[in-house]
């Protein structure tokens, strides 16, 4: 980078920081971001790619940047080539979505590289890609890597694998421990995951899968999930109530 280019780069970085500090994304921000991307900045290219991928409107609904997924991918490719792991994962996600054999291999390589460079999302998305391909043993191995590295969001898919014995030996006790950990919530788990975990626990007790059948426990877990807003849990509770009413009538 020439001294002139370096000076321009530094100036743009400072200007962007000033715009961002105001707490609003404006047209000026995108003009500066584009200039920084044109200078080849990996982070700017990746950020611009993210905005192009979804498009962006301001608080008044005015379009500040139009959705252009082709341009977004070009930005991601340039960012990935410079080592930006978010861009690598974005490119890998796109390749993985095609389902084509060669594209899947490229995606796997990019996920592994992103993970090697310190981005744990690379490991998680790689595990999901293996899961989509029904390569269950590989998926389990990478979900375990995620957990080992601190990404507890992998608890839920790993718990399902252990519950059904897919890609690993069946271990209902270990699966229930993980489901309960997810159900407790916390910053590592979204509400959807909590609901899913509660539904899974309820199903185990309702059907007596390798544990004593316990309808009271099943209903208690369904009620917890329903309280969080789970439509599935609410539906199951309604069905159980109808069954109970029917049995009392007879």
N, C-alpha and C positions, 0 to 999 in steps of 0.2 A: 504494500500500500504506500503510495507516494505521500509526501508531507502535506500536499494540498488536499488529497483525498482524506487523509487522517484528520485534518483540521475540520473538513466539512462533516465528517462522521461524528466527531466530538460535538460540533455545534448542533447537529440534528438531534443527537442523544439528549443534550441539555434542553433543547426546545420541546421535545416530546415529554420529557420529565416534567417540564413546567406545565404543559397542557394537562397531563394526567393528574398532577397534583390538585387541579381544580375540581376533580371528581366527576367530570363529564367527558364522554367521548364525543368529539365534535368533528366537523368537516376538516378543520385545521389538523386534527390528529391524523386523519387518514392521508392527507397531503404529505405530512412529514413522514409518516410510516412508509408511504410509497417511495419517497426519495431515499429513505434509509435502505429499503429493500433493493432499490436500483443500484445502491452502492455494494450490494452483495451481503448485507448483514444477515446472518442465519436466523437470529431471533426475530428480526423484522419480517423476513420472508415467511417464517412460520406463523407469526401473528396475522400477517396479511392473508395468508392462506386460510386461516381459521375464519376470518371475517368474510372472505370470498365464498367459503364453503356454505355459510348460512345466510349471508347477506346481513345488513344492519340498518335499522331505522332509529332515529332519535326519539325523544320523548313525545314529540308532536306527530310522530308517524312518518316523518320525511325520510326518504331513502338516502342514506349517506354512502352506502356501498351496495351495489347490486350483487345478487347471488350469481356466481360464475364458477361452477365446480371444475371446469377445465382449467381455468386460470388458477384456481386454488391448488389443484394438483401440481401445476407447474411450480408454484411457490414451494409446496411441500417437497417436491423433488430436489429443488435447489437447496432448501434448508437441510434436508436429509444428507445431501452430498457434503455439506459442511459440518456434519456431526450433530445436528439438533435432533435429540431423541424423540421429541414430540412429533416432529415432521416425519421421522422414520416410521413411527407407529401409525401415523395417519396414512402414509403410503402403503404400509403393510396391511392396514385394515381394508383399504380399497382393493388391494390385490387378493386378499383373502375372500372378500365378498364375491369375487368372480367364480370361485369354486373350481377354477381350472388348475390342473396338476402343476404346471410350470409356475403359474402365478402363486400358488400355495407354497411352493418351495422357496420362492423369492421372499414371500411374506414371512415365512418361518425364519429365514436368515436375518431379515431386518429386525424382527422381534428379538431374536437372540443378541444381535448387536446392540440394540437399544438397552437391553437388560445388562449386557456386559459393560456398557457405559454408565450404568447406575440408575436406569429408569425401570422400576419394578413393574410398571404397567406393561412393559414388553413381555415379561414373564406371564402375567395374567392373561393378556390377549393371546399369547402363544398357546396357553393351556386351553382357552376357549376355542381356538382354531382347531386344535387336536380333537376337542370334544365334538365339534361340528363334523369332523371327518370320521367320527366314531373310533378314533385312536385313543381308547379310554385309558390304557396304561400310561401313555405319554402325557395325557391330560392330567391324570392323578399326580404324576411325578412333578409336573410344573406347578400344579396348585400347591403341592407341599413345599416347593421352592419359595413360592410367594409367601406362605405362612412363616417359613423360616426367616425370611427377610423382613417380616413385619407387616405384610399385607393381609390383614385378617378377613378381608372380603372374600378370600378364597375358602373360608370355612364352610360356607353354604354348599357350593358345588362338591367339595370334598366330602361333606356329610352325606349328600345324596349318593355319591359313589360307594361309600362305606355301608349305607343303609341297604342298597340293592346289590352290593357285591359286584359292581361294574368297574373294571380296571384295577381292582384291588379285592382282597378277601372281604367277605361280608363281616361287619363288626357293628352290630346295632347299638351296643353300649357306647362305643366311640362316636358313632353318628349322633346319638341322642345328646351326648356331652357337647358336641359342636353346635347342634341345633339350639340347645339351651343357651349357649354362649351368644349366638346370634340374636336369639329372642330377647336377651337382656338389653340389647341395643348398645348405644354409645357411638362415639364419633366414627368408628370403623364400619358401621352398618347403617344402611338406609332403611326407611320405614318398610319399603317393599320386602327387603330381605328379612326383616323381623317378622312380618306377616307370614312369609313363606315358611320360615322356621317353625312358627307356632302351628301352622297348618300341618306341617310334616309330623311334628310331635303328636298332634291330635290324631292323625291317621294311624300312627304306630300303635297308640293305645286303643283306638277304636277297633282296629283289626287284630290286635294281639300279635304283632309281628315280633316273635322271639322275646316277647315280654308278656306278663299276664295281662289279659284284656281288662281294660279299666275305662268304662264309659264315663264315669264321673271326671276322671282326669282328662279324657278327650274333650268333654264339654267345657271344662275349665279353660283349656288351651284355645278352643274355638272362641270362647267368650272374650279372651284376651285379644285375639286377632280381630274379632268383630269390633271391639272397642277402639282399635287403631284405625278402623275403617275398611277392613277386608270384606269385600262383597262376597267372596267365596265362603268365608267363615259364616257370614250372616245367612247365606243360602243354606249351608249345611245345618246350622242351628235350627232354621225354620223347618227343614226336612225332618230333623230328629224330633222336634216338637210335634209335628204332624203324626209321625210314627207312634209317639208316646200317647197322643190323644186317641189314635185309632185302636191301640192295644187296650186302653182303658174302656173304650166303648164295647169291646168284645170280651 
